[in-house]
Every structure is written in structure tokens, then in C-alpha cells.
Amino acid sequence: MGCGLSTPDNDGGGGEGARRKQGSVGDVVVFVPGLRAPMGVDLSQALAGRLDKSAVERLSALRARVVDMAMQESAVALKPRRKTAARHGGSSTANLLQALEDYLPVLLGLVKEGSELRHSVQFVWTNQEDKAEETAMADAWYEVLSVLHLMAMVCLLQANSLLLPRAYGDGYGPRVSEESRRATVDVFLKASGYLDCAIRQVLPQIPSELRRQLPVDLAEGNLKALSMQALGQGVDMQLGLAIDSPKATLAVKRRLACEMVKYWHQVQESIPELPVSEGWGKKHLLFVKWKYVEAKSAAYYFHGLILDEGNSEKSHGMAIAALEASEEFLKESKRASAAFHATPPTSRSPTPFGTAKYLFDKIPKEASSKVRINQDLYTPER
């Protein structure tokens, strides 16, 4: 497992061991597990006499294009780049995603019901952090599963790129535009959709003995965790947009915050399959903890504001309790964020925007203000 890179300062030296270690992975808004890239295979030899020559040539060309582009993307992800360099997640990822979308429907021809071609090819994939970690299987459903996983990871790379602050030459500082935040909602939904398809439609096709041989990246629990993570971050973007909208009610904002809590709770429930003995697994768990408690902070905050609209001492007291809980969760989320970014491979947190910025600005002031007002209202004079 790993993190998608954006603007790293250095590569931290490529030490030996089970995983490639890096000094920094740059600015991280979206945690992106390391890319799994396909290795070249001779489809013409494996499918000779079993499939029409023109169909073999088309399948070979489409897969070769994916192999080449995925390897390039992995190489870019592992190289240090200056801040002025093109960020991971631009046109290269869009081209890779298009190549995968072109390849997938042709690939599905090998797994049609009753097809004798399903086990004709030994498909090989490798992990970007460890070139020695290869998984080979003579099952076209394994290839389909790997393609869907890569499509989802490419979407997450695109989302991370969209959510990094940019300068617009308008006299204001770098920022994440509303347009970018809206665009990521669809990108997150697409990533989750690819993973959900992998879980529901593809994994059941792979025999249980082969499923036990799948790399941890493709384990069902991790696929589900990443799907829920994408949904959780998509709702985070929606909540940030609702906060900026004068038409959005407190009830709408609380509902969105509670949805975030639900999704991040499901991530925690699904992710125990992730190994935590090495840096990437530990970093992923810290990212989940950070976002989970941040979501709780938002949910308690908006719940507290709604309770405070009541007219009774009881409702105001409950509002104070909710706002104080919100403040404690916010403090915990800051500690989790710091721990996440400090855990090797280290990363940087861009300037807060959207939901996070709003919570940082509002919660400390709101909690202390409400406590003081309610003390004045309900504390009898001595």
C-alpha cells in the first residue's frame, strides 16, 4: 500500500527491504494506495489458434498501451519533482484511465460464460513500491479485478491533484476552487463505483483458493474500505459546498456530516486486513483515524447548533455538551493529522479548505461563546 505523490521534495533514498522507502510523498489530501502496474505478456503466443488473429492483435495493442502508460505513471509517482513540475493527476492520469476504459470491454471477451480462453494467459502485475512483489495468475478474472482496482486508484490520484491549492493569477493566494471541489465529487463516486463492481461482480468469479493468493491490495476488506473512503471524501466535498451555500440549512449540513461519520466508520470496520507492521499500512490507518474523528467533530458541531435553537435550558445544555465534544474531536483530528503526515513516508498537509477550514475557524469560538452565553442565562446571581 502507498500514497499517491504530488510534489515531493526528495525520494528518501531507495533502501532495500520488503517495501521501497521514501523520504516524502508531498502534499496529501487524498490517501492513494500505491499503483499496481501490469507487466508485459505475450498474448499472441498464449492465444494462438484459440482466438482470431485480428482480435488477438487488438487485445495485445490495448494491453501494451496500458502497460506502457501504467509503468510511466508509476515511475513519475516514485520520482522527486520540483514544485513547478506538473502534478501527479493531470493529463497523464486521464490518458491512463482512458486506456483502461478502452481495454476493459475487450478483456471481458476472455471471461464470457463458457469461454475456454479464461485460463489461457498468465497475467502478471507488480506493486509500485516493490518491483519484486509480483502476482501472476492464469485467470482473466484476476486481470479484470486488477484493471478495476487501477482505474479506481487513478481516480483517487486525480482527486488529490484537483484538491491541491492553485494560483489563478487574480491577485489572491493559491486556493482550491469551487469548480475543483465539485469536480472531485464525481471523481470520488467513479472510484467507489469501480471498487464496488470489483467486490460484487468480479471477486465472486474467482475461486476461493485463488482469492487467498491475491495481494493484500485486492483483498475484499481493503477494496471495501477504499470504496467507503472515496464516498466519505466525496461527502466531505459536498458538505464544504453546503457550508458555502446560504441556502443550505443546518439540518442538511448535519445530515451530510453524519453520512461522513457512517462512511468512515465502515472504513474502520473493513480495513483490519491491512498489514500495519510497515509504514504504508500504518500511514493508511492514521489517515482513516484523522478523517473519522474530523467527521465526528463536524457532526457534533452541527448537531449542537441545532440543539441551541431550542428554547429550554435542557436543549441549551445538550447543545453545550455537543459543541464541547466537537471541540475535543477537532483537537484529536489535529493530532491524528500531525501523526499521519509525520509517519514515514512523510507528507505535507496543504492549507485547509472547505469543511476543515470552517471547523478550525468556527468550533473554538462557537463553543466558548455558547458556554459563556448559557452561563449568563442560567447561572443565578450570587
C-alpha positions in Angstrom: 0.0 0.0 0.0 1.2 3.5 -0.6 0.5 7.1 -1.2 0.0 9.0 -4.4 2.6 11.6 -4.9 2.1 15.2 -5.7 5.1 17.5 -5.1 7.7 15.5 -3.1 10.9 17.1 -2.1 13.0 14.0 -2.3 12.8 10.3 -2.7 14.4 9.5 0.6 16.8 7.1 -1.0 15.7 3.7 -2.3 16.6 1.3 0.5 16.4 -2.4 0.3 13.6 -4.4 2.0 10.0 -5.5 1.6 8.9 -2.1 0.5 10.6 0.9 -1.2 11.0 3.6 1.4 10.7 7.3 0.5 11.5 10.5 2.3 8.4 12.4 1.4 5.3 11.9 -0.7 4.5 15.6 -1.0 1.1 17.2 -0.4 -1.6 14.7 0.5 -5.4 15.5 0.7 -6.5 12.0 -0.6 -4.7 8.9 0.6 -3.9 6.9 -2.5 -2.6 3.3 -2.2 0.4 2.6 -4.5 -0.4 1.8 -8.1 -0.3 -1.8 -9.2 1.1 -2.0 -12.7 0.7 -4.8 -15.3 3.7 -6.5 -16.7 4.1 -7.4 -20.4 2.8 -10.8 -21.5 2.9 -12.5 -24.9 -0.8 -12.7 -25.7 -0.1 -13.8 -29.3 1.6 -17.0 -28.2 -0.9 -17.7 -25.4 -3.9 -17.3 -27.6 -2.5 -18.7 -30.8 -5.1 -20.8 -32.6 -7.7 -20.1 -29.9 -8.8 -16.6 -31.0 -9.0 -14.8 -34.3 -5.7 -13.1 -35.2 -7.1 -9.6 -35.5 -8.8 -10.0 -32.1 -5.5 -11.1 -30.6 -3.7 -8.1 -32.2 -6.3 -5.7 -30.9 -6.2 -7.1 -27.3 -2.4 -7.1 -27.4 -2.2 -3.5 -28.6 -4.7 -2.3 -25.9 -2.9 -4.1 -23.1 0.5 -3.0 -24.3 -0.7 0.6 -24.2 -1.9 0.1 -20.6 1.4 -1.5 -19.6 3.4 1.4 -21.0 1.3 4.1 -19.5 0.9 2.5 -16.1 4.7 2.0 -15.9 5.3 5.6 -16.8 2.7 6.8 -14.2 4.4 4.6 -11.5 7.8 5.9 -12.5 6.6 9.5 -12.2 5.0 8.7 -8.8 8.3 7.5 -7.4 10.5 10.4 -8.7 11.1 13.6 -6.7 9.9 16.6 -8.6 10.1 20.4 -8.1 7.1 22.3 -7.1 6.9 23.8 -10.6 6.6 20.4 -12.2 3.3 19.0 -13.5 1.5 17.4 -10.6 0.5 13.7 -10.5 -3.1 13.5 -11.6 -3.1 15.7 -14.7 -3.4 14.7 -18.4 -1.3 11.6 -17.9 -3.7 10.0 -15.5 -6.7 11.0 -17.7 -4.9 9.2 -20.6 -4.2 6.1 -18.5 -7.8 6.0 -17.4 -9.0 6.2 -21.0 -6.6 3.4 -22.0 -8.0 1.2 -19.2 -11.6 2.0 -20.2 -10.7 1.0 -23.8 -9.0 -2.2 -22.7 -11.6 -3.5 -20.2 -14.6 -4.3 -22.6 -12.2 -6.2 -24.9 -10.7 -8.1 -22.0 -14.2 -9.1 -20.8 -14.4 -11.2 -24.0 -12.0 -13.7 -22.3 -14.3 -14.3 -19.4 -17.6 -14.7 -21.3 -19.7 -17.6 -19.9 -18.4 -20.9 -21.3 -15.3 -19.3 -22.8 -12.3 -21.6 -22.9 -9.9 -18.6 -23.0 -10.3 -17.6 -19.3 -7.2 -19.6 -18.2 -5.1 -19.3 -21.3 -3.0 -16.3 -20.2 -0.7 -15.9 -17.2 -1.4 -12.3 -16.2 1.3 -10.6 -14.1 1.1 -7.4 -12.0 3.6 -5.7 -9.8 3.3 -3.1 -7.0 4.8 0.3 -7.5 6.6 0.3 -4.1 8.2 -3.2 -4.6 9.1 -4.4 -8.1 9.9 -7.8 -6.6 6.3 -8.2 -5.4 4.7 -9.7 -8.4 1.4 -11.7 -8.5 0.8 -13.9 -11.5 -2.4 -15.8 -12.1 -3.7 -17.7 -15.1 -7.2 -16.3 -14.8 -8.7 -13.5 -16.8 -10.9 -12.5 -13.9 -7.7 -11.6 -12.0 -6.8 -9.3 -14.8 -10.3 -7.7 -14.7 -10.0 -7.3 -10.9 -6.6 -5.6 -11.3 -7.8 -3.3 -14.0 -10.8 -2.1 -12.0 -8.6 -1.5 -8.9 -6.1 0.5 -11.0 -9.0 2.6 -12.5 -10.1 3.4 -9.0 -6.6 4.4 -7.9 -6.2 6.6 -10.9 -9.4 8.4 -10.0 -8.1 9.0 -6.5 -4.9 10.4 -7.9 -7.0 12.8 -10.0 -9.0 13.8 -6.9 -5.8 14.5 -4.9 -4.5 16.7 -7.8 -7.7 18.6 -8.1 -7.7 19.3 -4.3 -4.2 20.9 -4.1 -4.2 24.7 -3.9 -3.5 26.5 -7.2 -2.7 30.1 -8.1 -5.1 31.7 -10.5 -3.3 35.0 -11.2 -6.2 37.1 -9.9 -4.3 38.7 -7.0 -5.5 36.2 -4.4 -3.3 33.5 -3.0 -3.4 29.8 -4.1 -6.6 28.1 -3.3 -8.9 25.1 -4.1 -11.6 26.4 -6.4 -15.3 25.6 -6.0 -15.2 24.1 -9.5 -12.4 21.7 -8.5 -14.3 20.6 -5.4 -17.5 20.0 -7.4 -15.5 18.0 -9.9 -14.0 15.7 -7.3 -17.4 14.6 -6.1 -18.0 12.8 -9.4 -14.4 11.5 -9.4 -14.8 10.0 -5.9 -18.1 8.4 -7.0 -16.5 6.9 -10.0 -13.6 5.5 -7.9 -16.1 4.0 -5.5 -18.2 2.6 -8.3 -15.2 0.7 -9.8 -14.3 -0.8 -6.5 -17.9 -1.8 -5.8 -18.1 -3.5 -9.1 -14.9 -5.4 -8.3 -16.4 -6.6 -5.0 -19.8 -7.5 -6.2 -19.2 -8.7 -9.8 -15.6 -9.9 -10.0 -14.4 -11.3 -6.7 -17.2 -13.9 -6.6 -16.0 -15.2 -10.0 -12.5 -16.1 -8.6 -12.2 -19.5 -6.8 -11.6 -19.3 -3.1 -8.2 -20.9 -3.3 -7.0 -18.2 -5.8 -8.6 -15.4 -3.7 -6.4 -16.4 -0.8 -3.4 -15.8 -3.1 -4.4 -12.3 -4.1 -2.2 -9.5 -2.9 -3.4 -7.5 0.1 -4.3 -4.6 -2.1 -7.0 -6.7 -3.7 -8.4 -8.3 -0.5 -12.1 -7.8 -0.2 -11.9 -5.8 3.0 -9.4 -3.4 1.6 -11.4 -2.9 -1.6 -14.5 -2.1 0.5 -12.5 0.2 2.8 -11.2 2.2 -0.2 -14.7 2.3 -1.7 -16.2 3.7 1.5 -13.2 6.1 1.8 -14.0 7.5 -1.6 -17.6 8.0 -0.6 -16.6 9.6 2.6 -14.3 12.2 1.0 -17.0 12.8 -1.7 -19.5 13.7 1.0 -16.8 15.9 2.7 -16.7 17.9 -0.5 -20.5 18.2 -0.6 -20.5 19.4 3.0 -17.9 22.0 2.2 -20.0 23.3 -0.7 -23.1 23.3 1.5 -21.3 25.3 4.1 -20.5 27.9 1.5 -24.2 28.0 0.3 -26.6 30.4 2.0 -29.5 28.1 1.0 -28.2 25.0 2.9 -29.9 24.5 6.3 -28.3 23.3 9.4 -30.3 20.1 9.1 -28.7 19.5 5.6 -25.2 20.1 6.9 -25.8 17.8 9.9 -27.1 15.1 7.6 -24.0 15.3 5.4 -21.7 15.3 8.4 -23.4 12.2 9.8 -23.0 10.5 6.4 -19.3 11.2 6.6 -19.2 9.5 10.1 -21.1 6.5 8.7 -18.7 6.0 5.8 -15.5 6.4 7.8 -16.9 4.0 10.4 -17.4 1.5 7.7 -13.8 2.1 6.5 -12.6 1.2 10.0 -14.7 -1.9 10.1 -13.3 -3.1 6.7 -9.7 -2.2 7.0 -8.3 -4.7 9.6 -7.0 -6.9 6.7 -4.4 -4.2 6.1 -0.9 -5.1 7.5 0.2 -2.4 9.9 3.8 -3.6 10.6 5.1 -1.5 7.8 4.9 2.2 7.1 2.3 2.4 4.4 -0.3 0.3 6.4 0.3 2.4 9.5 0.0 5.6 7.5 -3.3 4.5 5.9 -4.8 3.7 9.4 -3.7 7.1 10.7 -5.4 8.7 7.7 -8.6 6.9 8.4 -8.4 7.9 12.1 -7.8 11.5 11.2 -10.8 11.7 8.8 -13.1 9.7 11.1 -12.6 12.0 14.1 -12.8 15.1 11.9 -16.2 13.8 10.6 -17.3 13.3 14.2 -16.3 16.9 15.0 -18.4 18.2 12.2 -21.4 16.1 13.1 -21.4 17.1 16.8 -20.9 20.8 15.8 -23.9 21.0 13.5 -26.0 18.9 16.0 -25.0 21.4 18.7 -26.1 24.3 16.7 -29.5 22.7 16.0 -30.0 21.9 19.7 -29.1 25.5 20.6 -32.0 26.7 18.6 -34.3 25.2 21.3 -35.8 27.4 24.0 -35.3 25.3 27.0 -32.4 25.1 29.5 -32.2 21.3 28.7 -31.7 21.8 25.0 -29.1 24.6 25.6 -27.2 22.3 28.0 -27.2 19.5 25.4 -26.0 22.0 22.8 -23.1 22.9 25.0 -22.2 19.3 25.5 -22.3 18.6 21.8 -20.2 21.7 21.0 -17.6 20.7 23.7 -17.5 17.2 22.2 -17.0 18.7 18.8 -14.0 20.8 20.1 -12.4 17.7 21.6 -12.8 15.7 18.4 -11.3 18.6 16.5 -8.2 18.6 18.7 -7.9 14.8 18.3 -8.2 15.2 14.5 -5.3 17.7 14.5 -3.2 15.3 16.5 -4.1 12.4 14.1 -3.3 14.6 11.1 0.1 15.5 12.5 0.8 11.8 13.2 -0.3 10.9 9.7 2.0 13.4 8.0 4.9 12.6 10.3 4.7 8.8 9.7 7.2 7.6 7.0 7.0 8.2 4.2 6.3 11.7 5.4 3.9 14.0 3.7 2.6 17.6 3.9 -0.8 19.0 4.5 -1.9 21.8 2.2 -3.7 24.8 3.6 -7.1 23.7 5.0 -10.1 24.5 2.8 -13.8 23.6 2.7 -15.1 21.7 5.8 -11.8 21.6 7.7 -11.2 25.3 7.4 -14.7 26.1 8.5 -14.4 23.8 11.6 -11.0 25.3 12.5 -12.4 28.8 12.3 -15.8 28.2 13.9 -15.6 25.5 16.6 -13.3 27.0 19.2 -15.1 30.4 19.0 -18.6 28.9 18.9 -18.0 26.5 21.8 -16.6 29.1 24.2 -19.2 31.7 23.1 -22.2 29.3 23.7 -20.8 28.3 27.1 -20.5 31.9 28.2 -24.0 32.9 27.0 -25.6 29.9 28.7 -23.8 30.6 31.9 -25.1 34.1 31.8 -28.7 32.9 31.1 -28.9 30.1 33.6 -26.4 30.7 36.4 -28.2 32.5 39.3 -26.6 35.7 40.6 -24.8 35.3 43.9 
